[in-house]
Amino acid sequence: MEDDFDFPTTSAADNDEMDLDTGMDDYPEQVPTLTVGEEKEIVKTGVKKKLLKEGEGWERPNKGDEVEVHYVGTLLDGTQFDSSRDRGTPFKFKLGQGQVIKGWDEGIKTMKKSEKALLTIPPEMAYGESGSPPTIPSNATLQFEVELLSWISVKDICKDGGIFKKIHVEGQGWQNPKDLDEVLVKYEARLEDGTLVSKSEGAEFTVTDGYFCPAVSKAVKTMKKGEKAQLTVKPQYAFGESGKPASGSEAAVPPNTTLQITLELLSWKTVSEVTDDKKVLKKILKEGEGYERPNDGAMVQVKLIGKLSDGTLFVKKGYDEEAPYEFKVDEEQVIDGLDRAVKTMKKGEIALITIRPEYAFGSSESLQDLATVPANSTLYYEVEMVSFVKEKESWDMNTAEKTEAAGKKKEEGNALFKAGKYERASKRYEKAVKFIEYDSAFGEEEKKQAKALKITGNLNNAACKLKLKDFKQAEKLCTKVLELDSRNVKALYRRAQAHIQLVDLELAEADIKKALEIEPDNREVKMEYKILKEKVKEYNRRDAQFFGNMFAKMNKMEQVKAKNAAVKQDPVPMAVDSKA
């Protein structure tokens, strides 16, 4: 055979179909399960695959990956027309990109590394009617003994062809950096002619802030620790139409230039949002042990250093032979931001916690151990979680302990409610009910106590939710109470309050009427009924005004239409008597 035999590329007849979806992304559904020596058709392709040798692992190449194979191609009569083994050089191509006959794309995507298979490919998935003279006749069915040696994954990161990533060294684990994380990378950027533009042995940056060019931060979010990749970066993710002037040791990047960037993700520090409003952030400096974290009520021991934005040290605890600082979580023994952050930490973890004023000392200055914290200060704590003892959970308690714990949490909630701390009070009531939620193992007397605690816990929690303007949750909690006690006036009253705020006025009226049937002289319920009647009147007035305005506008529009129609109407021609 000739060394320059141009196989196995697609024939000209196939080129018109190259834009069709080859189904590469759906290959798991088309992979036949085979034992060595067994042959099956690859679903919906007409290509048959006979397994000659098992492959390694479970991964298979994806569309766009650069695969490397050895193959021997024959006709059905055994005539050999090509062989990479005879040439001594493996064949490389991009899978699913139309660089080979379609039967190859369909067959090789089902193979694992080091797998060897015999592919029998019908004419319509090979060279069709045209064949490939002089070696492959028209309408020939072909057989290929193929061994998948390896592949390099190539990913279109942005799905628009702007950044292609080719993995040279696989990373460790399964996690990727997120937007807030601080990454450390090694990179080298060159023009397509090989000119070095920029390089660094250790660049550190926040993913969302980016570095060098937009492609770097986009690519790093797809990488694992230790991964090394080659990026092909089109101008829109490099320096676009403007290019980049030379700066110091860095060469210029001309306008509309494609870059080649070698990128290695050395490590990263995880940064997480402790609060949804991003005003308390935690950056992990050292990973902790296991998976356990403190819960509300846990006793924690920490080492901590607190600084202002200018570096002023205002607190230092647990260092210089001093015992670790100990406090109870969710008891307001430390500022809110620190309280929330330590609940996310594992034993042995060291983290830098950034706390905005809203979760620190707010608009007041505060005298601390080593300095005064000015009003409206953002604080920076380095915290090491030395140890913690979690508050006992319900599954670790017997029935008597559960009832006692529920009563205690309810009383704590009451104290917090009276102090106007409704959110924290709500959490206490929730915990109280959770302790006794499942009472199948309780005795009769214990069940009565549990029922009473569930009713008061949910009722008081509903009062918290009304204060916090979480009316939907208040309505749900009252409904739970009424499932246990259908004649509970407080539950009917509070649910009516929630219904009024949710503008479910008919439901509110039903609850109030039922409450008044049970307690006709209840002053609070009567007052709420008065409020409801005023709301109904108000909404009726609004509706009347709305519909009145709407009908007035519609009437005016109809008048305008009628007037326009009269103006535009063609004049009727005068009848002429032709006999005149």
Buried (B, 14 or more C-beta within 10 A) or exposed (E): EEEEBEBBBBBEEBEEEEEEEBBBEEBEEBBBEBEEEEEEEBBEBBBBBBBBEEBEEEEBBBBBBBBBBBBBBBBEEEEEBBBBEEBEEBBBBBBBBBBBBBBBBBBBBBBBBBBBBBBBBBBBBBBBEBBBEEBBEEBBBBBBBBBBBBBBBBBEBBEEEBBBBBBEEEBEEEEBBBEBBBBBBBBBBBBEEEEEBBBBEEBBBBBEEBBBBBBBBBBBBBBBBBBBBBBBBBBBBBBBEEBBEEEEEBBBBEEBBEBBBBBBBBEBBBBBBBBEEEBBBBBBBEEBEEEEBBBBBBBBBBBBBBBBEEEBEBBBBBEEEEEBBBBBBBEEEBBBBBBBBBBBBBBBBBBBBBBBBBBBBBEEEBEBEEBEBBEBBBBBBBBBBBEBEBBBEBEEBEBEEBBBBBBBBBEBBBEBBEEEBBEBBBBBBBBBBBBBEEBEEBEEEBBEBBBBBBBBBBBBBBBBBBBBEBBEBBBBBBBBBBEEBEEBBBBBBBBBBBBBBBEBBEBBBBBBEBBBEEBEEBEEBBEBBEBBEEBBEEEEEEEEEEEEEEEEEEEEEEEEEEEEEEEEEEEEEEEEEEEE
